[in-house]
Amino acid sequence: EYTVPIGVSTDQTLKARAYASGYDPSAISSATYFFPVINNVANIAELRADFTEGTIYRLTGEAVLTYQTSVRNAKYIQDATGAILIDDPSGKITSTYSVYDGITGITGTLGLYQNMLQFTPVADPGMASSTGNSIVPEEVTLADLGPGHQAKLVKILNTTISETGNFAASTNYNLTDASGTGILRTQYNDLDYIGTPVPETSQNITGVILQYTTNMQLVPRSLADFETGDSPALVADPTTLSGFTYSQGNGPSASQTYEISGSQLTGFPGIISITGSSNFEVSVDDITFGTSANISYTSSTLLATPVYVRMKAGLTAGSYTDEIITNSGGGALADVEVVCSGSVLSAEASNHVTNFMAESVTATAIPLTWTDAVGEVLPAAYLIKGSAISFDDIDAPTDGLPETNSALVHNVDFGMENYTFTGLIPETPYFFKIYPYTNEGTAIDFKTDGSVPELMASTTVIPAGALVYEGFD
């Protein structure tokens, strides 16, 4: 006769029959009790690695709750070694937890659903073993995500969502970051951002990872998991182009290149607009040039893309400086400018000066005068070179090599029509030649052909009674 509970600690079958005075014994009832083998694992990495269907596992180490939902009583837990999704449709876990509580001794079986490993509990592990823990989301790119991130808490920086409108439950949204594309999944209907507007700007998004077949899906846990990311931006490199040149009548200039790139761009697919200036035109293929050009982008990132710039044909001779090429679009808050400078060179001067002569010569100075050159191409200036020896002692200037002023060398602007050499030796013959030139610097172009004007003039005798200082104190 048994009047207290019977303890059973091993696999065992119990049989029972009831007896009562004046009655026949009852039929025999039996029950068999089985004690399944429980495989203890210390951490989530061991749990995932030991996956065998039908085996019961006890996670002896503590795992931290990173997200929970009423849908199938799902919970995401994580420790230092990994993470796993708890799928509890029958509600075996009855204890109440808060996010970032620690839970120890979770017991259950493992199974796969569309390649997502799930831990299904068979008993309630009891109250939280710790509270107020911290799990720092792992910062990853969309391209980084793989099966090793299942159930982990991650953060993806500067990602944009293609769709607009309001978030709907159980819906996939297309994500893009600098590394590629991915999926945001509104897996659960109790998420607090369901029905709120989809962000149109770049976001830093935190969430847990679901895998569905081969797709890794980011599930933000709440509105707080959305943070405004970096603003859309365009970058040009370099931002200054100079040295464009051609001789008048021979344009356009050779092209030069800068690269335009973008990050956290919005509105894709879209275009980046390149706008030329009054005297510079642009191209994206170095073949077809015009006042503007477009570069297409299909994600939030535009890799470095060349833009070609050249100075337009048909310009008059002169300098064209600090002209702006504008790059805009992609949601960038500010246009990016590339500053361009160049010059159209004059051809060689058509003619030499006339009436080249010396007037009012003194003992130490020879004033020279002339009539400016005329013709289709006028000079910018003149180079006068002198010698106290002979005409042959005067070397003709070389194109591309400007000469600096000295005792018997001087540059005179077009239109002046005179210059006086001073500090000369009395009673000495001096020989001079004058060369018209166009342009300047390495583009200087001297006219040395034809009949170069030349003259000889002698300084006079020092007037009687004049004082000549020879450097004594």
C-alpha positions in Angstrom: 0.0 0.0 0.0 1.4 3.4 -1.1 0.2 6.5 0.7 3.0 8.9 -0.4 4.4 9.8 -3.9 6.8 7.3 -5.4 10.1 8.7 -6.5 11.3 7.8 -10.0 14.8 8.7 -11.1 15.6 6.3 -13.9 13.7 4.9 -16.8 11.0 2.8 -15.2 7.5 1.3 -15.7 5.0 1.5 -12.8 1.9 -0.7 -12.5 -1.0 0.0 -10.1 -4.2 -1.9 -9.0 -6.8 -0.7 -6.6 -8.3 -2.8 -3.8 -11.4 -2.1 -1.7 -13.2 -4.3 0.8 -16.1 -6.1 -0.8 -15.0 -5.4 -4.3 -13.0 -7.2 -6.9 -9.5 -5.7 -7.6 -9.4 -3.1 -10.3 -7.8 -3.6 -13.7 -4.0 -3.0 -13.7 -2.9 0.4 -15.0 0.7 1.0 -16.1 2.8 4.0 -17.0 6.4 4.1 -18.3 8.7 7.0 -17.4 11.7 7.8 -19.5 14.6 10.1 -18.5 16.1 11.5 -21.7 19.8 12.1 -21.9 20.6 15.8 -21.6 23.7 17.1 -23.3 25.2 19.9 -21.3 27.0 22.6 -23.3 28.9 25.5 -21.8 28.2 28.2 -24.4 26.3 29.0 -27.5 29.2 28.2 -29.8 29.3 24.7 -28.4 25.5 24.5 -28.7 25.5 25.4 -32.4 28.5 23.2 -33.2 26.9 20.1 -31.6 23.6 20.4 -33.5 21.9 17.0 -33.7 18.1 16.8 -34.2 16.3 15.1 -31.3 19.0 15.7 -28.7 18.1 17.7 -25.7 20.7 20.4 -24.7 21.2 22.3 -21.6 23.0 25.6 -22.0 24.9 25.7 -18.7 26.5 29.1 -19.2 24.6 32.4 -19.0 23.3 34.0 -22.2 22.0 37.6 -22.4 18.6 38.4 -23.9 19.0 40.9 -26.7 15.4 40.9 -28.1 12.1 39.3 -27.4 8.7 39.3 -29.1 5.3 37.9 -28.4 5.3 36.3 -31.8 5.9 32.6 -31.1 7.4 33.8 -27.9 10.7 34.3 -29.8 13.8 35.4 -27.9 17.3 36.2 -29.2 20.1 35.4 -26.8 23.8 36.0 -27.1 27.0 35.3 -25.2 30.7 36.0 -25.9 30.8 33.0 -28.3 27.7 33.4 -30.5 24.0 33.9 -30.6 20.9 31.8 -31.2 17.2 32.3 -31.7 14.8 30.7 -29.2 11.5 29.6 -30.9 9.0 28.9 -28.2 5.5 28.5 -29.8 4.1 26.4 -26.9 5.3 28.9 -24.3 7.5 26.5 -22.3 9.4 29.5 -20.9 7.0 31.2 -18.4 9.4 33.4 -16.5 9.4 37.1 -17.4 12.6 38.8 -18.6 13.7 42.2 -19.7 16.1 42.8 -22.6 19.7 42.4 -21.4 18.8 40.1 -18.6 21.0 37.1 -18.2 19.4 33.6 -18.4 21.2 30.4 -17.3 20.2 26.8 -17.8 18.0 27.0 -20.9 17.1 23.5 -22.0 15.7 22.4 -25.3 16.2 20.9 -28.7 17.7 22.3 -31.9 16.1 22.5 -35.4 16.5 24.3 -38.7 13.9 26.5 -40.3 14.9 27.7 -43.8 18.6 27.4 -42.7 18.0 29.4 -39.5 19.1 27.3 -36.4 16.5 27.5 -33.6 16.5 26.5 -30.0 13.1 25.2 -28.9 12.8 25.0 -25.1 11.4 22.0 -23.2 11.2 23.7 -19.8 11.3 27.0 -18.0 14.8 28.0 -16.9 13.5 30.1 -14.1 14.2 33.7 -13.1 16.9 35.9 -14.6 20.4 35.0 -13.4 21.5 38.7 -13.8 20.2 42.0 -15.1 21.4 45.1 -16.8 24.0 43.5 -18.9 25.4 45.1 -22.0 25.9 43.7 -25.5 27.7 46.0 -27.9 26.4 45.5 -31.4 29.0 44.2 -33.9 29.6 46.8 -36.6 29.4 45.1 -39.9 28.7 45.9 -43.6 26.0 44.3 -45.6 28.6 42.3 -47.5 30.0 41.0 -44.3 26.8 39.3 -43.2 26.8 35.5 -43.3 25.5 32.4 -41.4 28.0 33.1 -38.6 25.9 36.2 -37.8 22.6 34.3 -37.2 20.7 35.9 -34.2 23.6 38.3 -33.4 23.0 41.9 -32.5 24.8 43.9 -35.2 25.0 47.5 -36.4 25.2 48.6 -40.1 26.5 52.1 -40.7 25.4 54.6 -43.3 22.8 52.4 -45.0 19.9 53.6 -47.0 16.5 52.0 -47.6 15.2 52.0 -51.2 11.5 51.9 -50.5 9.4 54.8 -49.3 6.1 55.1 -47.4 5.4 53.5 -44.0 6.8 50.3 -42.6 4.6 47.2 -42.9 4.9 44.0 -40.9 6.4 40.9 -42.4 8.0 42.8 -45.3 11.4 42.9 -46.9 13.0 46.3 -47.6 16.1 46.7 -49.7 19.2 48.1 -48.0 22.3 49.5 -49.6 25.6 50.5 -48.0 29.1 51.1 -49.3 29.8 47.4 -49.6 26.6 46.3 -51.5 23.0 45.4 -50.8 21.0 43.6 -48.2 17.6 43.1 -46.7 15.8 44.7 -43.7 13.0 42.5 -42.5 10.0 43.6 -40.4 9.6 40.1 -39.1 7.2 40.7 -36.2 3.9 42.5 -36.1 4.6 43.9 -32.6 7.6 46.0 -33.7 7.0 49.6 -32.6 8.0 51.1 -35.9 5.3 49.3 -37.9 3.2 52.1 -39.5 5.9 54.7 -39.1 7.6 56.4 -42.1 10.6 54.6 -43.8 13.6 56.9 -43.3 14.7 58.6 -46.5 18.2 59.6 -45.3 21.2 57.4 -44.5 20.8 55.4 -41.3 23.0 53.6 -38.8 20.7 50.6 -38.1 21.0 48.1 -35.2 19.2 44.8 -35.2 19.3 41.0 -34.9 20.0 38.7 -37.9 17.6 36.2 -39.3 18.5 33.8 -42.1 15.9 32.8 -44.6 17.2 30.2 -47.1 20.4 32.0 -48.2 19.3 35.6 -47.3 20.6 37.3 -44.3 18.0 39.7 -42.9 18.4 42.5 -40.5 15.6 42.9 -38.0 15.6 46.2 -36.1 14.2 45.7 -32.7 12.6 49.1 -32.2 12.6 52.7 -33.4 15.6 53.3 -31.2 17.6 51.1 -33.5 17.4 53.7 -36.2 20.0 56.5 -36.0 20.6 59.2 -38.6 23.8 58.3 -40.5 26.3 60.5 -42.3 24.9 63.0 -44.8 25.1 62.3 -48.5 28.4 63.7 -49.9 30.2 64.1 -53.1 34.0 64.4 -53.3 36.1 65.6 -56.2 39.8 64.9 -56.6 41.6 67.0 -57.5 39.6 70.2 -57.0 41.8 72.4 -59.2 42.9 71.9 -62.8 45.2 74.3 -64.5 47.5 74.7 -67.4 44.9 74.2 -70.1 46.2 75.9 -73.3 46.1 76.1 -77.0 47.2 78.6 -79.7 44.5 80.8 -80.9 42.6 79.2 -83.8 43.8 75.7 -82.8 41.4 74.7 -80.0 40.0 73.0 -78.1 42.7 72.2 -75.5 43.8 68.8 -74.4 41.5 67.4 -71.7 42.4 66.9 -68.1 40.7 64.7 -65.6 39.3 64.7 -62.0 37.4 61.9 -60.3 34.0 62.3 -58.6 32.9 59.9 -55.9 30.0 59.8 -53.5 28.9 58.2 -50.2 25.5 57.8 -48.5 23.8 59.0 -51.7 20.0 59.0 -51.7 17.5 58.8 -54.5 19.2 55.9 -56.3 19.1 55.0 -59.0 19.9 58.5 -60.0 22.3 60.9 -61.7 25.1 63.2 -60.6 25.0 66.3 -62.8 28.3 67.8 -64.0 27.9 71.4 -65.3 30.7 73.2 -67.2 31.5 76.9 -67.1 31.5 79.6 -69.7 34.7 78.5 -71.3 35.3 75.0 -70.1 33.3 71.9 -71.2 32.9 68.4 -69.7 32.6 64.8 -70.7 32.3 61.4 -69.1 34.0 59.5 -71.9 36.7 61.9 -73.2 35.0 61.8 -76.6 31.7 63.8 -76.4 32.1 67.1 -74.7 29.4 69.6 -73.9 28.1 72.2 -71.4 27.0 69.4 -69.1 27.2 65.6 -68.5 25.6 63.0 -66.2 27.0 60.2 -64.2 24.6 57.4 -63.1 24.6 55.8 -59.7 22.6 52.8 -58.6 23.4 52.6 -54.8 24.3 54.9 -52.0 28.0 54.8 -53.0 29.5 56.1 -56.2 33.0 54.8 -56.8 35.6 57.2 -58.2 34.5 58.0 -61.7 36.5 60.1 -64.1 35.3 63.4 -65.5 37.1 65.0 -68.4 37.4 68.8 -68.8 38.8 70.9 -71.7 38.9 74.5 -72.7 36.4 75.3 -75.5 37.6 75.9 -79.0 37.1 79.3 -80.6 38.2 81.4 -77.7 40.2 84.6 -78.2 43.7 84.9 -76.9 43.9 85.6 -73.2 43.7 84.0 -69.7 40.6 82.1 -68.4 41.0 81.7 -64.7 39.1 80.4 -61.7 36.1 79.0 -63.7 33.9 76.6 -61.8 32.8 73.1 -62.8 29.9 72.1 -60.6 29.1 68.6 -59.4 25.7 68.1 -57.8 23.0 65.5 -57.0 22.6 62.3 -54.9 21.1 64.3 -52.0 24.5 66.0 -51.3 23.9 69.1 -49.2 26.5 71.1 -51.0 27.7 71.2 -54.6 31.3 70.2 -55.2 33.3 72.6 -57.3 36.4 72.1 -59.4 38.3 75.3 -60.3 39.8 75.4 -63.8 42.3 77.8 -65.3 44.0 78.1 -68.7 45.0 80.4 -71.5 44.6 80.7 -75.2 47.9 81.6 -76.7 48.4 84.2 -79.3 50.2 83.2 -82.5 53.5 84.8 -83.2 53.3 88.6 -83.8 52.6 89.4 -87.4 55.1 92.2 -87.8 58.1 94.0 -86.3 58.0 97.6 -85.1 58.8 100.4 -87.4 60.7 103.7 -87.0 63.1 102.2 -84.4 65.5 105.1 -83.5 67.5 106.8 -80.8 66.8 110.4 -79.8 68.3 112.9 -77.5 71.3 110.7 -76.6 73.4 111.8 -73.7 76.7 110.8 -72.2 75.1 108.1 -70.1 71.6 107.5 -71.6 70.2 106.4 -74.9 66.4 106.9 -75.3 64.9 104.6 -77.9 61.5 105.1 -79.6 59.5 103.1 -82.2 56.1 102.7 -83.7 54.2 99.7 -82.5 53.9 96.7 -84.8 50.6 96.3 -86.6 48.9 93.4 -88.3 46.5 90.5 -87.6 48.4 89.3 -84.4 49.7 92.1 -82.2 52.5 91.6 -79.8 52.0 91.6 -76.1 55.4 93.2 -75.5 58.8 93.7 -76.8 62.3 92.5 -75.8 65.1 95.0 -76.4 68.6 93.7 -76.3 71.8 95.7 -76.5 75.5 95.3 -76.7 78.5 97.5 -76.5 80.4 95.3 -79.0 78.4 94.6 -82.1 75.0 93.5 -83.6 76.4 90.0 -83.9 77.1 90.0 -80.2 73.3 90.1 -79.5 71.8 86.6 -79.3 68.3 86.2 -80.6 65.8 85.1 -77.9 64.4 81.6 -77.8 60.8 80.7 -77.7 59.7 79.4 -74.3 62.5 81.1 -72.5 61.6 84.6 -71.2 64.5 86.9 -70.4 64.7 89.1 -67.3 65.6 92.7 -67.3 69.2 93.7 -66.9 71.6 96.5 -67.9 71.2 96.0 -71.6 68.1 93.8 -71.7 64.6 95.1 -71.1 60.9 94.0 -71.6 58.5 96.8 -72.7 54.8 96.5 -72.9 53.0 97.0 -76.2 51.8 100.6 -76.5 54.7 102.2 -74.6 56.7 102.9 -77.8 59.8 104.1 -75.9 62.4 103.1 -73.4 65.6 104.7 -72.1 68.8 102.7 -71.3 70.7 104.6 -68.6 74.0 104.2 -66.7 75.9 103.8 -69.9 79.6 104.6 -70.6 80.2 108.0 -72.3 81.6 108.1 -75.8 80.7 104.5 -76.4 78.8 103.0 -79.4 75.8 100.7 -78.4 74.0 98.3 -80.6 70.3 97.4 -80.1 67.7 95.0 -81.5 64.0 94.9 -80.7 61.9 91.7 -80.8 58.1 91.6 -80.5 56.6 88.7 -78.6 53.3 87.2 -77.6 52.3 85.2 -74.5 54.5 84.8 -71.5 56.3 82.3 -69.4 57.0 79.0 -71.1 54.5 79.9 -73.8 56.4 83.1 -74.8 56.7 83.3 -78.6 59.3 85.7 -80.0 59.3 87.0 -83.6 62.9 86.5 -84.7 62.4 86.0 -88.4 62.3 88.6 -91.1 64.2 91.8 -90.8 64.7 92.4 -87.1 64.9 96.2 -86.4 68.3 97.3 -85.1 70.2 100.5 -84.5 73.5 101.8 -83.3 73.8 104.9 -81.2 76.8 106.3 -79.4 76.8 108.1 -76.1 78.2 111.6 -76.1 81.1 113.3 -74.5 80.7 114.3 -70.9 79.8 118.0 -70.9 82.6 120.4 -69.7 82.3 121.0 -66.0 80.0 118.0 -65.3 80.8 115.9 -62.3 81.3 112.2 -62.6 81.2 110.2 -59.5 83.3 107.1 -59.5 82.4 105.5 -56.2 84.7 107.4 -53.7 83.3 108.6 -50.4 
